[in-house]
Amino acid sequence: MRQFARITLPLAGLNFVNQASRTMIATLGPLLALEFALSASELGLLAAMFFAAYAAAQLPVGLAIDLWGSRRVQTVLGLVAALGFAICALATGPYGLAFGRVVTGVGISAGLIAMLKVNTQWYPRDRVAGMTGLGVLVGSLGSIAATVPVALLVPEIGWRGVFWVLALMSVGVAGWIWASVPERGPGAAPPPRRALGAEVAEFGRIFRHPTFRRFAPSVALLSAMNFTYQGLWAGPWLRDVAGLGDAPRALLLLCYAGGLMAGSVGTGQAASLLQQRGGHPMLVPWAAMAGIAAMQLLLIAQPVGNLVVLGAIWFLFALFSAAGPAGYAAIGQRFSAELAGRVATAINVTMLVLVFLLQNAIGWILDLWPRTESGGWNAAGYGWALAMTLALQVAAALRMLRPEKV
């Protein structure tokens, strides 16, 4: 664990900031809407701009990590994230706030990728998924910190103070990464310097690679399900289908967060253990895909009334969706180490595009039914939306069954 504390934990610290910055708008949104007179669509656009910047930075960041290493890139990006938080804290209007969120989105864009790159360099192949899972667990604590702790801080320091706290954390983590994370893995030579065009062209080879085309859609969809439901649609489902009020809904969303944390550690460790015993690197992601499909079938059946059952379903939904990083590690093993950053960002950008499409597609499906008297959406719409995502998973799984054509 000493190696984990020196190498992976500092990078997980920036992933903590990453997760907190994703989640905090849900907590601070009402205050920001009140101060800047934002409509619901404007507040939604504010959140979307963060993810747009996050997605746009993926491929350039993956290339930079492969060329210059996680230590240098994450130190710089940590300072960029700090600048973004500071711009938000100083914003005098919605445009300044939006610009700050865009800068922040770029700054936190390499949280998972940098960890995967370093873990690939420093750990045996059969331990990469396990160590990455532990790092993701640390990062997921940021989502928890952005809820109740932030709500408790706001009365004391205001929403601007919360942004300043995150700015200081980003600077501190950037310094920690620079001081602790080695430049490159043991015995590794500096990557050969080639023309930038040749390095960029490697993305084309990655996207055309038979392994990527066979497995990446399913792995990206697995992680996208988590972003889609934790980030937006789980709460409305609990309100409109399960009929839960604020307090029980918050309790079940906490169950969701607990499942995500348990899955981050459990699926990564299980993938490493099974691989050490000769199992296929994709075995755990395959099992998780089957598990989340089963949870969707249960949700389509619209179980209501029993909080324990509902909590268990959403806990397992989150647990299975947390196996995405194990799939990232498995796909990365089929490529050379100098491409690890680009492979991970290629999967990540695929996942983020899926999140954008799924969140919008679910909204379009729900709008096919009239709004309910309480202002929510019809339960039938949620069933059809879940059927849509389940069908996509089945199609991706069938693609995995096809043999690779080299």
Buried (B, 14 or more C-beta within 10 A) or exposed (E): EEEBEEBBBBBBBBBBBBBBBBBBBBBBBEBBBEBBEBEEEBBBBBBBBBBBBBBBBBBBBBBBBBBBBBBBBBBBBBBBBBBBBBBBBEBEEBEBBBBBBBBBBBBBBBBBBBBBBBBBBBBEBBBBBBBBBBBBBBBBBBBBBBBEEBEEBBEEEBBBEBBBBBBEBBBBBBBBBBEBBBEBBEEBEEBEEEEEEEBEEBBEEBEEBEBBBBBBBBBBBBBBBBBBBBBBBBBBBBBBBBBBEEEBBBBBBBBBBBBBBBBBBBBBBBBBBBBEEEBEBBBBBBBBBEBBBBBBEBBBEBBEEEEEEBBBBBBBBBBBBBBBBBBBBBBBBBBEBBBBBBBBBBBBBBBBBBBBEBBEBBBEBBEEBEEEEEEBBBBBBBBBBBBBBBEBBEEBBEBBEEEEEE
